[in-house]
Structure formats: structure tokens, C-alpha cells
Amino acid sequence: MATKGHNEVRESIKEMARIFRPKDPRKFVKEYIRKYHIMGGYEEELTTIVEHELVKLQS
């Protein structure tokens, strides 16, 4: 993924996590990847981002 596109995906998934506050970050990321046709290999990184955003929202 290109740097610009990569940053857009990261910001997008952060915003989606803030809006939807998923109970299961891994499932949320899998659905996001499938829906928005994100290339493979980024699932772990995106899951970490979602988990981090959820922790920030709880504090």
C-alpha cells in the first residue's frame, strides 16, 4: 500500500472504530478489509490500531 493510501486507511479505520466501538476488533477489521477491498497483509496492523483507539476511548 502506498504511503498516502496507507495513511488514509489508518485514519479511516480509526474514525470507524470511534464511531462504531466494536466489541471484537479482529472481526471488525476482517469486515472492513472485505468491504473496502484492502490488500492482504495489513490485518494485524489494523487490528492493533482499532484496539489502541478503543483503549483511548475508554480513558
C-alpha positions in Angstrom: 0.0 0.0 0.0 1.3 3.4 -0.9 2.2 5.8 1.9 -0.7 8.2 1.1 -3.2 5.4 0.8 -1.8 3.7 3.8 -2.4 6.8 5.9 -5.9 7.2 4.6 -6.7 3.7 5.5 -5.3 4.1 9.0 -7.2 7.4 9.6 -10.4 5.8 8.2 -10.3 2.8 10.4 -9.5 4.9 13.5 -12.6 7.0 12.7 -14.8 4.0 12.1 -13.6 2.5 15.4 -14.5 5.7 17.2 -18.0 5.7 15.6 -18.9 2.0 15.9 -16.9 1.0 19.0 -16.7 -2.7 18.0 -16.8 -5.4 20.7 -14.5 -7.7 18.6 -11.7 -5.7 16.9 -10.5 -8.6 14.9 -13.9 -9.3 13.4 -14.4 -5.6 12.8 -11.1 -5.4 10.8 -11.9 -8.5 8.8 -15.3 -7.0 7.7 -13.6 -3.6 7.0 -10.9 -5.3 4.8 -13.6 -7.3 2.9 -15.9 -4.3 2.5 -13.3 -1.8 1.3 -11.1 -4.3 -0.7 -7.9 -3.6 1.3 -5.0 -5.7 0.2 -4.0 -8.6 2.4 -1.2 -8.5 5.0 -2.4 -5.5 6.9 -4.9 -7.2 9.2 -2.6 -7.4 12.3 -1.6 -3.7 12.0 -5.2 -2.5 11.5 -6.4 -4.7 14.4 -3.7 -3.1 16.6 -4.9 0.4 15.6 -8.5 -0.4 16.4 -7.6 -1.9 19.8 -5.5 1.2 20.6 -8.4 3.5 19.6 -10.8 1.6 21.8 -8.4 1.9 24.8 -8.1 5.6 24.2 -11.9 5.9 24.2 -12.2 4.1 27.5 -9.9 6.5 29.3 
